[in-house]
Structure formats: C-alpha cells, structure tokens
C-alpha cells in the first residue's frame, strides 16, 4: 500500500534535483586545454584521447619542426590541480599497472602537471625515468615526483627552447648570458645544456674558450662536468693530452689535477693572450 507512494515521492525528489557537474572536471579540462594551447601555438599537433579509450594516456602529441611534420609522436599523461603540485615540485600518482603500461609503450611517454595557481604546467620524461630505474616498474614507489624548474616548464618558451629540441634531437640554443648562467648552476643537467649551448652557439668567439678554461681552473676537481673536459679536448695539440687525461680521470684509473695542468699551460704563455693561442681552435671548429 505504501510502496507505490514512497516510490512516487522518491521519483519526484529525483526529478527536482538539478544535474551536477563536479568542479574537478573543470580543473581537469583546464589542464588539457592549456596543454593543447601550448602545443598548437608551437605549430605542433595535439590529439586528445577520448575517455573511453584512456588507459593511461590523455593525448598524443606529434612534433613539427618549422612546417615539417617529423613523424615523431609522444604519449602524454596530463594531471591538473593543486593536489598534484606544490610550490617546488609536481606529483603524478599512479599504479603498478600504469607503470608497466608506460614502460612497454612503443611511444615515448611524458607526464604533464598543470598548476592552476601558476596557470602553467611542468613536464617529466616518464619513459626515461622508468628506463633509468627499471625496478620501479615492479617494486615502486608508483608515484612520479619531479622538481619544477625553468627547463621543464611547459609554456610556449619552454616548449620551443627545451622540449622540442630534446625530442627532435637538436641542440638547445640559448643566449650567451643565459648559457653562462646555466653553466654556473648547481644542476648538472643545466650545466650540460649551458656548455652545449655556449659551444654550438659561440664557438667561433675566442672569449668562449677563455671562459671555458676559466671555469675549469676555478672549479673543484670533483665538480668538473665531463662535457667541459670534452669541449676542451677539441683544442688542437693540447686537446690530445686532455683526452688521455680525461679518460683516465673519468674512468677512475688515475687522479688527474686538471686545474694544475691548465695553470702550467697558461703560465707558459708568457703574457700572450689566451685568445691568440686558441685562435687556431676557433678556425678548425
């Protein structure tokens, strides 16, 4: 007797309730739309994956160099919201299944975290992280944490300066002042980028070689970046000795005091400007 009446009341209540759209869905869309805007602003291709086909990646990014579609695609996992980031780092919580899926994926996989407070995103190379530490695929932790920095900032400048060159296998080119700032950074990755940028962008300037030698002389031996040793090995004549010594040093066969060795070399110039001595290197390179 009462059942039909109760059902009618419940149905009436349901009909009077307005549909709900979770705020989290808006934040999620904000992250996807931001990523799309950066990719397309750089004239690259962004293909969103439908929810029903989302098994760990939210989009496919196809890279374009200038106007040339290179056939290079990346799979992207996109997270959005303040729960995925702090002021200094980003977090991509995951599962063992997702780690295994990303590890076996035929495309390189990147993780992008959108910070709505900054209205900016940061990225990490998930494939590289898992290849560097394969045990994480089975043993965890199944959370990817990475620091926010200017080299993994996913905005238009960061995408064009750092992101594209890495996956197009091109040299990162920075202004001279920024290259020098990177070289003096505490991050070995930024040091490498700075050294590479300085060499490929300014190797025909004698001041570049003076700077590289100055950096070597003033650094503690343990802090010398091996790429710096490689660049100095390109100096004619002196380069041969640097190659031998650097191999011994980096392989731990011998302890070689680079600072002392170069001081001796520079002291023997008897007042001749360093740029004049290394000018042949500039011509050769």
C-alpha positions, 0 to 999 in steps of 0.5 A: 500500500505504501510502496507505490507512494514512497516510490512516487515521492522518491521519483519526484525528489529525483526529478527536482534535483538539478544535474551536477557537474563536479568542479574537478572536471573543470580543473581537469579540462583546464589542464588539457586545454592549456596543454593543447594551447601550448602545443598548437601555438608551437605549430605542433599537433595535439590529439586528445584521447577520448575517455573511453579509450584512456588507459593511461594516456590523455593525448598524443602529441606529434612534433613539427619542426618549422612546417615539417611534420617529423613523424615523431609522436609522444604519449602524454599523461596530463594531471591538473590541480593543486593536489598534484603540485606544490610550490617546488615540485609536481606529483603524478600518482599512479599504479603498478599497472600504469607503470608497466603500461608506460614502460612497454609503450612503443611511444615515448611517454611524458607526464604533464602537471598543470598548476592552476595557481601558476596557470602553467604546467611542468613536464617529466620524461616518464619513459626515461625515468622508468628506463633509468630505474627499471625496478620501479616498474615492479617494486615502486614507489608508483608515484612520479615526483619531479622538481619544477624548474625553468627547463621543464616548464611547459609554456610556449618558451619552454616548449620551443627552447627545451622540449622540442629540441630534446625530442627532435634531437637538436641542440638547445640554443640559448643566449650567451648570458643565459648559457653562462648562467646555466653553466654556473648552476648547481644542476648538472643537467643545466650545466650540460645544456649551458656548455652545449649551448655556449659551444654550438652557439659561440664557438667561433668567439675566442672569449668562449674558450677563455671562459671555458678554461676559466671555469675549469681552473676555478672549479673543484676537481670533483665538480668538473662536468665531463662535457667541459673536459670534452669541449676542451679536448677539441683544442688542437695539440693540447686537446690530445693530452686532455683526452688521455687525461680525461679518460683516465680521470673519468674512468677512475684509473688515475687522479688527474689535477686538471686545474694544475695542468691548465695553470702550467699551460697558461703560465707558459704563455708568457703574457700572450693572450689566451685568445691568440693561442686558441685562435687556431681552435676557433678556425678548425671548429 
